[in-house]
């Protein structure tokens, strides 16, 4: 990806509602040129979507937890994400290296719902769980710093 597209992606990662006119001013292109570049980035799947930042406590989901899961049978097919896909309280599912196979991010209204959710995850996922409850969130959702294009020097 060229540096101009990288700059556009970085700006949109920080503010997905930035107008094409503002993007153009930031990167030195016309509004229509920026619009075309953003459209190409979306078509290529580099920009996969746009999301609203939600205050979860305000919508009745103040309890956030991270749940590590390990299958009961290590020889069984690795299909925990498929088995848990329909559990709506699971916001994210990451495959991880280490002692656990996956880490789930969940949001629920109260501790009782977390307890019920853990039972559901264990039954549907056929797995054991280790839970960490989030006490506060000083910040989250920071846009990732994109690496610069590698500098290629001729062999000499």
KEFI-800289 format. One line per 4 residues: number of its first residue (from 0); for each residue x, y, z of N, C-alpha, C. Coordinates in steps of 0.02 Angstrom, whole numbers, plus 32768, in hexadecimal, padded with zeros to 4 digits. Example, Ala and Ser with C-alpha at 12.3 -4.5 7.8 and 13.67 -1.06 7.14 Angstrom:
<recs>
0> 8294/7EE4/8186/8267/7F1F/8186/8294/7F5B/8186 | 8282/7F90/8162/82AC/7FCB/8165/8285/8002/818A .
</recs>
This chain:
<recs>
0> 802B/7FC6/8000/8000/8000/8000/802D/803D/8000 | 801F/806C/7FD5/8049/80A7/7FD1/803C/80D6/800C | 806C/8103/8018/8069/812C/8055/802C/815A/8057 | 8015/8172/801E/7FDA/819E/801E/7F9C/8177/8035 .
4> 7F93/813A/801C/7F5B/8110/8033/7F63/80FF/807D | 7FA0/80F2/8092/7FAE/80E3/80D8/7F99/811E/8105 | 7FA7/815B/80ED/7F95/8197/8113/7F48/819D/8116 | 7F26/8191/80DF/7EDD/8193/80DF/7EC0/8160/810F .
8> 7EDA/8123/810D/7EC1/80EE/813A/7ECD/8102/8183 | 7F07/811E/8191/7F17/8133/81D5/7EE7/8169/81ED | 7ED8/819A/81C3/7EA9/81CF/81D6/7E63/81B4/81E1 | 7E4C/8187/81B6/7E09/816A/81BD/7E05/813C/81FA .
12> 7E3D/811B/820B/7E3D/80F1/8247/7E34/811B/8286 | 7E4C/8159/8284/7E44/8186/82BC/7DFF/81A6/82BE | 7DE3/81B3/8282/7DA2/81D3/827D/7D7F/81BA/823F | 7D57/8186/8246/7D35/8167/820E/7D00/8192/81EE .
16> 7CEE/81CA/820E/7CBC/81F8/81F2/7CDC/8235/81D2 | 7D1E/8235/81CB/7D3F/826E/81AB/7D26/8276/8164 | 7D15/82B1/8151/7CFA/82BD/810E/7D32/82B6/80DA | 7D1D/82A9/809C/7D4E/82A5/8065/7D72/82E8/805C .
20> 7D4E/831F/8067/7D6E/8362/8061/7DA5/836A/8096 | 7D96/8356/80D5/7DC9/835A/810A/7E03/832B/80FC | 7DF4/82EE/80E5/7E29/82BF/80D3/7E56/82DD/809D | 7E36/82FA/806B/7E5B/8318/8034/7E8A/834F/804C .
24> 7E72/8379/8079/7E9C/83AE/8095/7ED7/8391/80BB | 7ECB/835B/80E0/7F00/833D/8108/7F37/831C/80DD | 7F22/82FE/80A4/7F53/82D9/807B/7F67/82FD/803C | 7F48/8337/802F/7F5C/835E/7FF5/7F3D/8347/7FB3 .
28> 7F00/832D/7FB6/7EDD/8317/7F79/7E99/8338/7F75 | 7E7C/8337/7F3A/7E39/8351/7F32/7E07/8322/7F53 | 7DCC/833B/7F61/7D97/8313/7F80/7D88/82D6/7F55 | 7D82/82E0/7F14/7D70/82A7/7EE8/7DA9/8274/7EE4 .
32> 7DE7/828B/7EE5/7E20/825C/7EE4/7E22/8232/7F24 | 7E15/8252/7F5D/7E14/822D/7F9C/7DDA/81FC/7F9C | 7DA0/8212/7F83/7D66/81E5/7F80/7D77/81A7/7F57 | 7D97/81AF/7F1E/7DAA/8176/7EF4/7DDA/8148/7F18 .
36> 7E0B/8165/7F3B/7E3C/813C/7F60/7E1A/8115/7F98 | 7DEE/8136/7FBD/7DCB/8114/7FF3/7DA0/80DB/7FD7 | 7D7E/80E8/7FA0/7D55/80B4/7F81/7D80/8078/7F6D | 7DBB/8084/7F51/7DE9/804D/7F3E/7E01/8028/7F7C .
40> 7E10/804D/7FB1/7E26/802C/7FF0/7DEF/8000/800C | 7DB0/8016/8006/7D78/7FED/801D/7D70/7FB0/7FF0 | 7D76/7FB9/7FAE/7D6E/7F81/7F80/7DA5/7F4C/7F8A | 7DE1/7F62/7F9C/7E19/7F35/7FA8/7E15/7F14/7FED .
44> 7DE5/7F2A/8016/7DDD/7F0E/8059/7E0D/7F2A/808C | 7E34/7F5D/807A/7E61/7F7C/80AA/7E38/7FA2/80DE | 7E06/7FC6/80C7/7DD5/7FE4/80F4/7D9A/7FB4/80F3 | 7D90/7F91/812B/7D5D/7F5D/812E/7D1A/7F75/8147 .
48> 7D17/7FB1/8162/7CD7/7FCB/817B/7CE1/8005/81A9 | 7CA9/8020/81C1/7CA9/8059/81EE/7C7B/8048/8227 | 7C8E/805D/8264/7C66/804C/829F/7C5C/808A/82CB | 7C26/8088/82EF/7C19/80BC/8321/7C3B/80A8/8362 .
52> 7C57/80D8/8385/7C73/80CC/83C7/7C3A/80D4/83F9 | 7C2B/809F/841E/7BF1/809D/844A/7C06/809E/8493 | 7BE3/80C4/84BC/7BEC/80C2/8504/7BC2/8087/851D | 7BE3/804F/852A/7BBF/8011/8539/7B96/8015/8579 .
56> 7BAF/8039/85AB/7B88/8041/85E9/7B46/8065/85DC | 7B48/8096/85AE/7B0B/80BC/859F/7AD6/8093/857B | 7AEA/805C/855B/7ABA/8032/8539/7AAB/7FF2/8560 | 7ABE/7FF2/85A1/7AAC/7FBA/85CB/7ADD/7F80/85CC .
60> 7B1B/7F8B/85B5/7B4D/7F56/85B5/7B8C/7F6E/85D9 | 7B87/7F7B/861A/7BC0/7F97/863E/7BF8/7F65/864F | 7BE9/7F24/864E/7C19/7EF2/8663/7C3D/7ED5/8625 | 7C7E/7EDF/8623/7CA8/7EC4/85EE/7CD6/7E90/860C .
64> 7CE0/7E59/85E9/7D0D/7E24/8601/7D33/7E06/85C6 | 7D6E/7DEE/85D6/7D96/7DC7/85A6/7D95/7D7F/85BD | 7D84/7D52/8591/7D7D/7D0C/85A2/7DAC/7CE3/8577 | 7DDC/7CC2/8597/7E09/7C95/8574/7DEA/7C51/8572 .
68> 7DEE/7C2F/8539/7DCF/7BED/8532/7E01/7BBA/8519 | 7DF9/7B7D/8532/7E22/7B43/851E/7DF2/7B0A/8513 | 7DF6/7AE7/84DA/7DC8/7AAF/84CE/7DD3/7A77/8501 | 7D9D/7A54/8513/7DA3/7A1B/853F/7DCE/79E5/851F .
72> 7DC5/79DB/84DE/7DEA/79A7/84BA/7E18/79C8/8487 | 7E58/79C8/8495/7E89/79E8/8468/7E8C/79C7/8424 | 7E76/7988/841F/7E78/7964/83DF/7E39/7972/83B5 | 7E07/7993/83D2/7DCA/79A2/83AD/7DD7/79D9/8379 .
76> 7DAC/79DE/8347/7DB4/7A14/8315/7DB4/7A59/8336 | 7DDC/7A86/831B/7DE3/7AC9/8337/7DAB/7AF5/831B | 7D6E/7AEC/8336/7D34/7B0F/831B/7D0F/7B37/8350 | 7D32/7B4A/8385/7D12/7B72/83BB/7CF3/7BB2/839F .
80> 7D15/7BD8/8374/7CF5/7C15/835A/7CB3/7C07/8336 | 7CB0/7BD1/8311/7C72/7BBF/82EF/7C3B/7BAC/8320 | 7C4E/7B88/8355/7C1C/7B73/8386/7C02/7BAD/83B0 | 7C2A/7BE3/83B6/7C15/7C1C/83DF/7BFD/7C58/83B7 .
84> 7BFE/7C53/8376/7BED/7C8C/834B/7BA8/7CAA/835A | 7B78/7C81/836E/7B34/7C9A/8379/7B2A/7CB8/83C0 | 7B5D/7CB8/83EA/7B57/7CD3/842E/7B62/7D1F/8428 | 7B2B/7D44/842C/7B2C/7D8C/841D/7B54/7DB6/844E .
88> 7B5E/7D9F/848A/7B83/7DC6/84BB/7BCF/7DC6/84AD | 7BE5/7D98/8481/7C2C/7D96/846F/7C37/7DCA/8439 | 7C5F/7DFD/8449/7C6C/7E34/841C/7CA6/7E24/83ED | 7CDA/7E04/8407/7D16/7DF3/83E0/7D2F/7DAE/83F4 .
92> 7D4E/7D8D/83C5/7D6D/7D4C/83D1/7DB1/7D4C/83AF | 7DE5/7D43/83D7/7E29/7D43/83BD/7E4A/7CFF/83C8 | 7E69/7CE4/8395/7E93/7CA9/839B/7ED6/7CC2/83B7 | 7EEF/7CA1/83EB/7F2B/7CBA/840C/7F5F/7C83/8415 .
96> 7F9E/7C98/841C/7FD4/7C6A/842D/7FD9/7C68/8479 | 7FEE/7C31/8494/7FF5/7C2B/84DD/7FCE/7BF0/84F6 | 7FBB/7BF3/8535/7F98/7BBB/8555/7F50/7BB4/853E | 7F31/7BEC/852B/7EEC/7BEB/8514/7EEA/7BE9/84C8 .
100> 7EB1/7BD4/84AD/7EA8/7BD2/8465/7E89/7C12/844A | 7E59/7C2E/8470/7E35/7C6A/845B/7E2A/7C97/8497 | 7E24/7CD8/8489/7E0F/7D08/84BB/7DD1/7D2A/849F | 7D9D/7D2E/84C8/7D5D/7D4C/84B5/7D54/7D8D/84DB .
104> 7D3C/7DC0/84B9/7D28/7DFE/84DA/7CDC/7DFC/84DE | 7CC1/7E03/851B/7C78/7E00/8523/7C60/7E3E/8549 | 7C21/7E50/853D/7C01/7E88/8561/7BBB/7E70/8577 | 7BAE/7E7B/85B7/7B6E/7E66/85D4/7B56/7E9A/8607 .
108> 7B15/7E98/8619/7AFA/7EC9/8648/7B11/7EC0/8691 | 7B14/7E81/86A9/7B21/7E74/86F0/7B4A/7E34/86FA | 7B67/7E2D/8735/7B8E/7DF0/8743/7B66/7DAF/8739 | 7B26/7DAF/8749/7AFE/7D72/873F/7AFC/7D5E/86F5 .
112> 7AF5/7D90/86C9/7AF6/7D80/8682/7B3A/7D66/866C | 7B70/7D7F/868B/7BB2/7D65/867B/7BB7/7D1C/8690 | 7B9D/7D0C/86CA/7B9E/7CC7/86E2/7B77/7C9A/86B2 | 7B3C/7CB0/869C/7B14/7C89/866C/7B38/7C83/8629 .
116> 7B58/7CB9/8614/7B7E/7CB8/85D5/7BB7/7C86/85D9 | 7BDA/7C84/8610/7C12/7C54/8618/7BF9/7C0D/8612 | 7BBF/7BFE/862F/7BA2/7BBB/8628/7B92/7BAB/85DF | 7B77/7BDD/85BC/7B67/7BD4/8575/7BA6/7BC8/854C .
120> 7BDA/7BF0/8559/7C19/7BE8/8534/7C37/7BA3/8541 | 7C37/7B8D/857F/7C54/7B4B/858F/7C2C/7B13/856D | 7BEA/7B19/856D/7BC1/7AE4/854F/7BC7/7AE4/8502 | 7BBC/7B1F/84E4/7BBD/7B22/849A/7C03/7B1A/847E .
124> 7C34/7B37/84A1/7C79/7B34/8489/7C9D/7AF4/849C | 7C7F/7ACD/84C9/7C9F/7A90/84E3/7CE6/7AA1/84F9 | 7CEA/7AD2/8527/7D2B/7AEC/853B/7D2A/7B02/8584 | 7D66/7B0B/859F/7D6C/7B29/85E1/7D7A/7B73/85D7 .
128> 7D6C/7B9A/860B/7D74/7BE2/8606/7D9D/7BFE/8640 | 7DBD/7C37/8633/7DDF/7C5E/8667/7DCA/7CA6/865A | 7DAB/7CC6/868B/7D8C/7D07/8681/7DB0/7D3F/86A5 | 7DB9/7D77/8683/7DD2/7DB5/86A0/7D9E/7DEA/8697 .
132> 7D86/7E06/86CE/7D54/7E3C/86CB/7D78/7E7F/86C7 | 7D62/7EA9/8699/7D7F/7EEB/8690/7D62/7F19/86C4 | 7D8D/7F3A/86EB/7D76/7F68/871F/7D69/7FAE/8703 | 7D94/7FC5/86D7/7D8A/8006/86B6/7DAF/8004/8674 .
136> 7D9D/8032/8649/7DBC/8037/8607/7DD6/807D/85FD | 7E15/8089/860F/7E31/80CC/8606/7E2E/80E2/85BC | 7E38/80B4/858D/7E30/80C1/8546/7E2E/807F/8521 | 7E10/807F/84E7/7E0F/8044/84BB/7E01/805B/8474 .
140> 7E0C/802F/8446/7DFC/803D/8400/7E2B/806F/83DF | 7E68/8075/83F9/7E98/80A2/83DA/7EA9/8088/8395 | 7EAF/80B5/8366/7EC2/80A1/8322/7F0A/8089/8323 | 7F16/8051/8302/7F59/8034/82FF/7F87/8062/82D7 .
144> 7FC4/8066/82ED/7FF6/808C/82C8/800C/8062/828D | 8003/807C/8251/8014/8056/8215/805F/805C/8209 | 8080/8024/81F8/80C8/8027/81EA/80D4/804D/81AA | 810D/806C/81A7/8121/808F/816A/8131/805B/8135 .
148> 812F/8072/80F6/8143/8047/80BF/818D/8035/80C9 | 81A0/7FF7/80BD/81E7/7FE5/80C5/8210/800A/8091 | 824C/801D/80A5/827A/803F/8077/82A2/8009/8054 | 829D/8008/8012/82C1/7FD6/7FEB/82FF/7FF7/7FCE .
152> 8338/7FDA/7FDE/8377/7FF5/7FC3/8392/7FC3/7F91 | 83AE/7FDC/7F5B/83CA/7FAF/7F29/8404/7F88/7F44 | 8409/7F48/7F30/8441/7F1F/7F46/8481/7F3B/7F28 | 84B4/7F3D/7F4D/84F0/7F5D/7F33/852A/7F3A/7F47 .
</recs>
